Amino acid sequence: MSENVRQEAEKAVTLVDEVNAVVLPEPRDANAIVHLKEADAPVGEEIRTRMDEIDMRDTNSIVSFGSAAQAELQEISQAMLADVRNKDVGPAGDGLRNMVTTIRGFSVSELDVRRERSWWEKLLGRAAPFAKFTARYETVQAQIDKITDDLLKHEHTLLKDIKSLDMLYEKTLQFYDELALYIAAGEEKLEELDNTEIPAKEAEVNAAPEGDQVMKAQELRDLRAARDDLERRVHDLKLTRQVTMQSLPSIRLVQENDKSLVTKINSTLVNTVPLWETQLAQAVTLQRSKQAAAAVRDANDLTNELLTSNAANLRDSNKMIREEMERGVFDIEAVKQANADLVATIQDSLQIADEGKARRAKAEEELQTMEKELRETLAAAKSRRSGTGDVAATSVPR
């Protein structure tokens, strides 16, 4: 961490204590609406002022009743949203995650400069472990400085947001109280309409001449319709007040989260980052020592490997040469095998000749038998044609 960032982080400790010391007031009970009859003189005057905003003959005055109370709150909310849109910064939590990722990025496996690259690393053209180790650790300080500087900016932004949320909370609380006055004024106006103005208008209709009763009745209907509109508007104001009360703890919850995050960032900058830098420096030093020791060990291993491999090669070469020197021109096993094959060949020839002689003799006998059978058959056929030798009734007529 640079000295400038360190000083800024230490200064921010005071600001963090200030925002944590702010205690926001609690809202009043949602049902605690002071009516005109029960209100003191200042509050009663405020209620009457808001009752004067109602013109039963003007629908817009009824529809917009109470909307002026939200004007200042909307200005503050829009200013906060515009401030958020104008900032090109990511969440502060990303900075903390990036810090952790940067530190964890230097894994033990990557510190092993003798590790062979995997096939995937070779396919992607990634640098060898030693080159990767050197490149990453040479820039570790710059990476930490950049992240800590970003964290410091996030911290200042969060501090500003917390103060803006304080203002938003106060204005929302004012709006909450202002709604109570408008609700009280609306309910008082409704009571006045129900008890005074509408009954008076009904009496006026009943007392009007027959020709004017239609117009008077229409005025009565318009007054009752306006009264119903005002009642719906008061009901909407009650709902708005309830929702506003629910938004107050939401604002405080966001503030508490921002305060916790600011505290965590400040603790990281002041305490954790220097410890990380120390541990990383030790890791780099230890790795360089391991690298030097590995180089010495590799040299010794190479010497021993050369000695053992040369001795083994000498033994294998000597054995092969001596065996070739002691061999004859022909191996006795080869001569024996050739002689056995020759004897077997002669025996096969004699056997085949004997078998052929026997087959010829047998064929000679069979030829003589077939010739005898043929002569006898021919002689028998000749005797049938001459009648000689035939028994009675068996001779063939001419």
DACORPE-V505120 format. One record per backbone hydrogen bond with DSSP energy under -1.0 kcal/mol. CO is the residue of the C=O (numbers start at 1). NH is the residue of the N-H. If there is no record, write none. Layout:
CO|NH + CO|NH
This chain:
2|6 + 3|7 + 4|8 + 5|9 + 6|10 + 7|11 + 8|12 + 12|16 + 13|17 + 14|18 + 15|19 + 16|20 + 17|21 + 29|32 + 31|33 + 35|39 + 40|44 + 41|45 + 42|46 + 43|47 + 44|48 + 45|49 + 46|50 + 47|51 + 48|52 + 51|54 + 55|58 + 59|63 + 60|64 + 64|67 + 67|70 + 68|71 + 70|74 + 71|75 + 72|76 + 73|77 + 74|78 + 75|79 + 76|80 + 77|81 + 78|82 + 79|83 + 80|84 + 81|85 + 82|86 + 91|94 + 92|96 + 93|97 + 94|98 + 95|99 + 96|100 + 97|101 + 98|102 + 99|103 + 100|104 + 101|105 + 103|106 + 105|107 + 107|111 + 111|113 + 112|115 + 118|122 + 119|123 + 120|124 + 121|126 + 128|132 + 129|133 + 130|134 + 131|135 + 132|136 + 133|137 + 134|138 + 139|143 + 140|144 + 141|145 + 142|146 + 143|147 + 144|148 + 145|149 + 146|150 + 147|151 + 148|152 + 149|153 + 150|154 + 151|155 + 152|156 + 153|157 + 154|158 + 155|159 + 156|160 + 157|161 + 158|162 + 159|163 + 160|164 + 161|165 + 162|166 + 163|167 + 164|168 + 165|169 + 166|170 + 167|171 + 168|172 + 169|173 + 170|174 + 171|175 + 172|176 + 173|177 + 174|178 + 175|179 + 176|180 + 177|181 + 178|182 + 179|183 + 180|184 + 181|185 + 182|186 + 183|187 + 184|188 + 185|189 + 186|190 + 187|191 + 188|192 + 189|193 + 190|194 + 191|195 + 192|196 + 192|197 + 193|198 + 196|200 + 197|201 + 198|202 + 199|203 + 200|204 + 201|205 + 202|206 + 203|207 + 209|212 + 209|213 + 212|216 + 213|217 + 214|218 + 215|219 + 216|220 + 217|221 + 218|222 + 219|223 + 220|224 + 221|225 + 222|226 + 223|227 + 224|228 + 225|229 + 226|230 + 227|231 + 228|232 + 229|233 + 230|234 + 231|235 + 232|236 + 233|237 + 234|238 + 235|239 + 236|240 + 237|241 + 238|242 + 239|243 + 240|244 + 241|245 + 242|246 + 243|247 + 244|248 + 247|251 + 248|252 + 249|253 + 250|254 + 251|255 + 252|256 + 253|257 + 254|258 + 255|259 + 256|260 + 257|261 + 258|262 + 259|263 + 260|264 + 261|265 + 262|266 + 263|267 + 264|268 + 265|269 + 266|270 + 267|271 + 267|272 + 268|273 + 271|275 + 272|276 + 273|277 + 274|278 + 275|279 + 276|280 + 277|281 + 278|282 + 279|283 + 280|284 + 281|285 + 282|286 + 283|287 + 284|288 + 285|289 + 286|290 + 287|291 + 288|292 + 289|293 + 290|294 + 291|295 + 292|296 + 293|297 + 294|298 + 295|299 + 296|300 + 297|301 + 298|302 + 299|303 + 300|304 + 301|305 + 302|306 + 303|307 + 304|308 + 305|309 + 306|310 + 307|311 + 308|312 + 309|313 + 310|314 + 311|315 + 312|316 + 313|317 + 314|318 + 315|319 + 316|320 + 317|321 + 318|322 + 319|323 + 320|324 + 321|325 + 322|326 + 331|335 + 332|336 + 333|337 + 334|338 + 335|339 + 336|340 + 337|341 + 338|342 + 339|343 + 340|344 + 341|345 + 342|346 + 343|347 + 344|348 + 345|349 + 346|350 + 347|351 + 348|352 + 349|353 + 350|354 + 351|355 + 352|356 + 353|357 + 354|358 + 355|359 + 356|360 + 357|361 + 358|362 + 359|363 + 360|364 + 361|365 + 362|366 + 363|367 + 364|368 + 365|369 + 366|370 + 367|371 + 368|372 + 369|373 + 370|374 + 371|375 + 372|376 + 373|377 + 374|378 + 375|379 + 376|380 + 377|381 + 378|382 + 379|383 + 380|384 + 381|385 + 382|386 + 383|387 + 387|390 + 391|394
